[in-house]
Amino acid sequence: MTFKHLSEAERGKIELLWNDGKTQADIARILHRNRSTISREILRSQEFQDYKMLRPRQRQRILRYNAMIAETNARSRSTKIGRKCFVTTKMVEIIAEGYSHHWSPDQIVHGNVEITVCRNTVYNWIFRGWVPKVGHDQIKRYHRRPKRRKEALTEAKRKMIKDRSIDNRSEVINNRERFGDWELDCVLPSRDGKKVIVTFNERLTRLTFAAFAKAQTGKALVPVIDTFMSLYGNHVLSLTCDHGAEFANTTLIGRIEDTYHKKLYFAHSYAPEERGTNGTNENSNGLIRAFLPKKQTFEGKTQSDMINITKELNTRPRKMHDWKTCEEIFNNEIQKAEIV
């Protein structure tokens, strides 16, 4: 059953018929409305409440109806329908501040106690234009990439890759049950640039470390590996990467296995997502792209810029960590290891 509010024209007819001496039943039949609708309309439009002292049949003589007043009252009531909007200037400022740090609405909601609404409400405010500093184009659209099925058989047969295949990786690493297993990858610039970003992600805590390399070669990556090991070497048990030319070479493999005595694994051809069950490293690279978009070079960037970017990533609350930061979880794991 559908319901329709009385229109301004109908209220005008009610006034004419009522003042003409018609009963509520007569008016209801003429307007094809329920009698209760007419009764409620007339009663709630009374300016004085003394009619309540009379019996229903006696009220007919004193009740008055003014269509203009009734329409004004109806419009006033309609503004009070629905739930009160919770948007405040303070929350709008917090949301805008969160987006300036490339936080998602989920992270903004759970990372600040002053936000008292849910994630979907934040999205709705942005789409309605209630957060002036945040545009629709700043909302990240997630989509699944189709898996590439092409096999590079000649590359996969290379002995140094087959001996270090991800198939040999233990279930402890695959299930993220151990602290100290890292994923390794490169974020590439546009075709005009040579400088690349080398990213490392700890699989259990999702901590990110990133540094610039002068080129996408094994030799250029060696200083990055040295820097990484000097900072986190005591908390590294294994590294997993794809077998791009920058990783699958004797220079880099020798540096990792012979110099630092760490295990190295290679993902299968055209399956970089295998490095992490949920693509930790691939997801981290996507988050870095929010700060350094595609189709640009990294020549004007310094390691100080990368430190600031990784700090942004490691200090934002994560749903998987019950809204704690990666940095907090990583430090907790270090403390546990020291106790043991």
C-alpha positions as CSV (number, residue, x, y, z in Angstrom):
1,M,0.0,0.0,0.0
2,T,1.3,3.5,-0.9
3,F,0.6,6.7,1.0
4,K,0.5,10.2,-0.3
5,H,0.6,13.4,1.7
6,L,-2.1,16.0,1.3
7,S,-1.3,18.6,-1.3
8,E,-1.7,22.3,-1.1
9,A,-4.7,22.2,-3.5
10,E,-6.4,19.5,-1.4
11,R,-6.0,21.6,1.7
12,G,-7.6,24.5,-0.1
13,K,-10.6,22.2,-1.0
14,I,-10.8,21.1,2.7
15,E,-11.1,24.7,3.8
16,L,-13.9,25.5,1.3
17,L,-15.9,22.3,2.0
18,W,-15.5,22.6,5.8
19,N,-16.5,26.3,5.9
20,D,-19.5,25.3,3.6
21,G,-20.7,23.0,6.4
22,K,-19.6,19.6,5.0
23,T,-18.8,16.8,7.4
24,Q,-15.5,15.1,7.6
25,A,-17.1,12.0,5.9
26,D,-18.4,14.1,3.1
27,I,-15.0,15.8,2.5
28,A,-13.3,12.3,2.6
29,R,-15.6,11.0,-0.1
30,I,-15.2,14.1,-2.4
31,L,-11.3,13.9,-2.1
32,H,-11.2,10.1,-2.2
33,R,-9.4,10.1,1.1
34,N,-9.8,8.1,4.3
35,R,-12.0,9.8,6.8
36,S,-9.2,9.5,9.4
37,T,-6.9,11.5,7.2
38,I,-9.3,14.4,7.1
39,S,-10.0,14.2,10.8
40,R,-6.3,14.3,11.7
41,E,-5.6,17.1,9.3
42,I,-8.3,19.3,10.8
43,L,-7.4,18.6,14.4
44,R,-3.6,19.2,14.1
45,S,-4.2,22.5,12.4
46,Q,-6.1,24.0,15.4
47,E,-4.4,27.0,17.0
48,F,-6.1,26.4,20.3
49,Q,-6.6,23.2,22.2
50,D,-9.8,24.0,24.1
51,Y,-11.8,21.8,21.6
52,K,-10.5,18.8,23.6
53,M,-12.8,19.7,26.4
54,L,-15.8,19.0,24.1
55,R,-17.2,15.7,22.9
56,P,-16.4,14.8,19.3
57,R,-19.9,15.7,18.0
58,Q,-19.8,19.1,19.7
59,R,-16.4,19.9,18.2
60,Q,-17.9,20.4,14.8
61,R,-19.3,23.8,15.8
62,I,-16.0,25.3,17.1
63,L,-13.3,23.7,14.9
64,R,-11.8,26.1,12.3
65,Y,-9.5,25.2,9.4
66,N,-7.2,27.5,7.5
67,A,-5.5,25.9,4.4
68,M,-2.5,28.4,4.5
69,I,-1.7,27.8,8.1
70,A,-2.1,24.0,7.6
71,E,0.3,24.0,4.7
72,T,2.9,26.1,6.7
73,N,2.6,23.7,9.6
74,A,3.0,20.7,7.3
75,R,6.2,22.0,5.7
76,S,7.6,22.8,9.1
77,R,6.9,19.2,10.2
78,S,8.6,17.8,7.1
79,T,11.9,19.5,8.0
80,K,12.0,17.5,11.2
81,I,11.5,14.1,9.5
82,G,14.4,11.6,9.6
83,R,17.6,11.3,11.6
84,K,19.5,14.4,12.7
85,C,22.7,15.0,10.6
86,F,25.9,14.5,12.7
87,V,28.2,16.5,10.5
88,T,30.2,19.1,12.4
89,T,33.0,21.5,11.4
90,K,35.4,19.7,13.7
91,M,34.8,16.3,12.0
92,V,35.1,17.8,8.5
93,E,38.5,19.2,9.4
94,I,39.7,15.9,10.8
95,I,38.5,14.0,7.7
96,A,40.3,16.6,5.5
97,E,43.4,16.3,7.6
98,G,43.3,12.5,7.3
99,Y,43.0,12.6,3.5
100,S,46.0,15.0,3.4
101,H,48.0,12.1,4.8
102,H,46.4,9.6,2.3
103,W,44.4,7.8,5.0
104,S,41.3,5.8,4.0
105,P,37.9,6.6,5.6
106,D,38.2,3.4,7.6
107,Q,41.5,4.6,9.0
108,I,40.2,8.0,9.7
109,V,37.2,6.6,11.6
110,H,39.2,4.2,13.8
111,G,42.3,6.4,14.1
112,N,40.6,9.4,15.8
113,V,38.2,9.1,18.7
114,E,36.6,12.4,17.7
115,I,35.0,10.8,14.6
116,T,31.7,9.4,15.9
117,V,30.3,8.1,12.6
118,C,31.0,5.0,10.5
119,R,33.1,4.7,7.4
120,N,30.1,4.7,5.0
121,T,28.9,8.0,6.5
122,V,32.3,9.6,5.8
123,Y,32.1,8.4,2.2
124,N,28.5,9.8,1.9
125,W,29.7,13.2,3.2
126,I,32.5,13.3,0.7
127,F,30.2,12.4,-2.2
128,R,27.7,15.0,-1.1
129,G,30.4,17.7,-1.1
130,W,30.3,18.3,2.6
131,V,34.1,17.9,3.0
132,P,35.3,20.8,0.7
133,K,38.9,19.9,0.8
134,V,38.3,16.3,-0.4
135,G,37.2,15.7,-4.0
136,H,35.6,12.6,-5.5
137,D,38.9,11.9,-7.4
138,Q,40.7,11.4,-4.1
139,I,38.7,8.3,-3.2
140,K,40.7,5.3,-4.2
141,R,38.8,2.8,-6.4
142,Y,39.8,-0.8,-5.8
143,H,39.6,-3.4,-8.6
144,R,41.0,-6.9,-9.1
145,R,43.6,-7.4,-11.7
146,P,43.2,-10.4,-14.0
147,K,46.0,-12.9,-13.4
148,R,48.5,-13.3,-16.2
149,R,48.7,-16.9,-17.3
150,K,51.7,-16.6,-19.6
151,E,54.6,-18.8,-18.6
152,A,58.2,-17.8,-19.2
153,L,59.5,-21.3,-19.3
154,T,63.0,-20.5,-20.5
155,E,63.5,-18.2,-17.5
156,A,61.9,-20.6,-15.0
157,K,64.4,-23.3,-16.0
158,R,67.3,-21.3,-14.8
159,K,68.9,-23.3,-12.0
160,M,69.5,-20.5,-9.6
161,I,65.7,-19.7,-9.7
162,K,64.5,-23.3,-9.5
163,D,66.7,-24.0,-6.5
164,R,65.1,-21.1,-4.7
165,S,61.6,-21.5,-5.9
166,I,58.7,-20.3,-3.7
167,D,57.5,-24.0,-3.7
168,N,60.4,-24.7,-1.3
169,R,59.2,-22.0,1.2
170,S,57.9,-23.5,4.4
171,E,54.3,-23.3,5.5
172,V,55.4,-21.3,8.6
173,I,56.4,-18.5,6.2
174,N,53.4,-19.0,3.9
175,N,50.9,-18.7,6.8
176,R,52.6,-15.6,8.3
177,E,53.3,-17.5,11.6
178,R,56.9,-16.2,12.0
179,F,58.4,-12.8,12.5
180,G,61.3,-11.9,10.2
181,D,60.2,-13.0,6.8
182,W,60.2,-10.1,4.2
183,E,58.9,-9.4,0.7
184,L,61.0,-7.5,-1.8
185,D,60.0,-5.5,-4.9
186,C,60.8,-2.5,-7.1
187,V,58.5,0.5,-7.9
188,L,59.4,1.8,-11.3
189,P,59.4,5.4,-12.7
190,S,58.2,6.5,-16.1
191,R,60.3,5.5,-19.1
192,D,62.3,8.7,-18.9
193,G,63.7,7.9,-15.4
194,K,66.3,5.4,-14.2
195,K,66.0,5.8,-10.4
196,V,63.7,3.1,-8.8
197,I,62.2,2.5,-5.4
198,V,63.1,-0.7,-3.7
199,T,60.5,-1.8,-1.1
200,F,60.7,-4.3,1.7
201,N,57.7,-5.5,3.7
202,E,57.8,-7.7,6.8
203,R,55.1,-10.3,6.3
204,L,53.7,-10.7,9.8
205,T,53.6,-7.0,10.9
206,R,53.4,-5.4,7.4
207,L,56.1,-2.9,8.3
208,T,57.4,-1.1,5.2
209,F,61.0,0.0,4.4
210,A,61.8,1.7,1.1
211,A,64.9,3.2,-0.5
212,F,66.0,4.6,-3.8
213,A,68.4,2.7,-6.1
214,K,70.2,4.4,-9.0
215,A,69.0,1.9,-11.5
216,Q,67.0,-1.4,-11.9
217,T,70.0,-3.6,-11.8
218,G,71.5,-6.1,-9.3
219,K,74.6,-3.9,-8.9
220,A,72.5,-0.8,-8.1
221,L,70.4,-2.7,-5.6
222,V,73.4,-3.9,-3.5
223,P,73.8,-0.5,-1.6
224,V,70.1,-0.7,-0.8
225,I,70.4,-4.3,0.5
226,D,73.4,-3.2,2.7
227,T,71.3,-0.3,4.1
228,F,68.4,-2.5,4.8
229,M,70.5,-5.2,6.5
230,S,72.3,-2.6,8.7
231,L,68.9,-1.5,10.0
232,Y,66.9,-4.7,10.1
233,G,69.4,-7.5,9.6
234,N,68.9,-8.9,13.1
235,H,65.2,-9.3,12.3
236,V,65.5,-10.9,8.8
237,L,65.2,-14.7,8.3
238,S,64.1,-14.8,4.6
239,L,63.4,-12.6,1.6
240,T,60.9,-13.4,-1.2
241,C,60.9,-11.6,-4.5
242,D,59.9,-12.0,-8.2
243,H,62.6,-13.1,-10.6
244,G,63.0,-9.9,-12.5
245,A,66.5,-9.2,-13.8
246,E,67.3,-6.9,-10.9
247,F,66.8,-9.8,-8.4
248,A,67.6,-12.9,-10.4
249,N,71.4,-12.3,-10.8
250,T,74.5,-13.7,-9.1
251,T,75.5,-10.3,-7.7
252,L,72.3,-9.8,-5.6
253,I,71.9,-13.5,-4.7
254,G,75.5,-13.7,-3.5
255,R,75.1,-10.5,-1.4
256,I,72.0,-11.9,0.4
257,E,73.0,-15.5,0.8
258,D,76.8,-15.4,1.1
259,T,77.4,-12.0,2.8
260,Y,74.3,-11.9,5.1
261,H,73.4,-15.6,5.2
262,K,69.7,-15.1,4.6
263,K,67.3,-17.4,2.7
264,L,66.0,-16.1,-0.7
265,Y,62.9,-17.3,-2.5
266,F,61.6,-16.5,-6.0
267,A,57.9,-16.4,-7.0
268,H,56.7,-18.1,-10.1
269,S,56.7,-16.4,-13.5
270,Y,54.1,-13.6,-13.9
271,A,52.8,-14.3,-10.4
272,P,54.3,-11.5,-8.2
273,E,51.2,-11.8,-5.8
274,E,52.6,-15.2,-4.7
275,R,55.1,-13.3,-2.5
276,G,52.3,-12.7,0.0
277,T,49.1,-14.5,0.5
278,N,47.2,-11.3,0.3
279,G,49.8,-9.4,-1.8
280,T,51.3,-7.4,1.1
281,N,54.2,-6.0,-1.0
282,E,51.9,-5.3,-4.0
283,N,49.5,-3.4,-1.8
284,S,52.3,-1.4,-0.2
285,N,53.5,-0.4,-3.6
286,G,50.0,0.9,-4.4
287,L,50.0,2.9,-1.2
288,I,53.3,4.5,-2.2
289,R,51.8,5.5,-5.5
290,A,49.4,7.8,-3.7
291,F,52.5,9.9,-2.8
292,L,54.4,9.2,-6.1
293,P,52.0,8.7,-8.9
294,K,52.8,6.9,-12.1
295,K,54.1,8.5,-15.3
296,Q,56.7,10.5,-13.4
297,T,60.4,10.1,-12.6
298,F,62.0,9.9,-9.1
299,E,65.1,12.0,-10.0
300,G,64.0,14.9,-7.9
301,K,63.3,12.8,-4.8
302,T,65.6,12.0,-2.0
303,Q,65.9,9.3,0.7
304,S,64.4,11.9,3.1
305,D,61.2,11.9,1.0
306,M,61.1,8.1,1.2
307,I,61.6,8.1,5.0
308,N,58.6,10.5,5.3
309,I,56.4,8.3,3.1
310,T,57.2,5.1,4.9
311,K,56.6,6.8,8.2
312,E,53.1,7.8,6.9
313,L,52.5,4.1,6.0
314,N,53.9,2.6,9.2
315,T,52.1,5.0,11.6
316,R,48.6,4.8,10.2
317,P,46.1,2.4,12.0
318,R,45.4,-0.9,10.2
319,K,42.3,-2.9,10.4
320,M,44.2,-6.2,10.3
321,H,46.1,-5.1,13.5
322,D,42.8,-4.1,15.3
323,W,43.6,-0.5,14.4
324,K,47.1,-0.5,15.8
325,T,49.9,0.7,13.6
326,C,52.5,-1.5,11.8
327,E,55.2,0.2,13.8
328,E,53.6,-0.7,17.1
329,I,53.2,-4.4,16.1
330,F,56.8,-4.5,14.8
331,N,58.2,-3.1,18.0
332,N,56.1,-5.6,20.0
333,E,57.6,-8.5,18.0
334,I,61.1,-7.2,18.6
335,Q,60.4,-7.1,22.3
336,K,59.1,-10.6,22.3
337,A,62.2,-11.8,20.4
338,E,64.5,-10.2,23.0
339,I,62.7,-11.8,25.9
340,V,63.0,-15.2,24.2
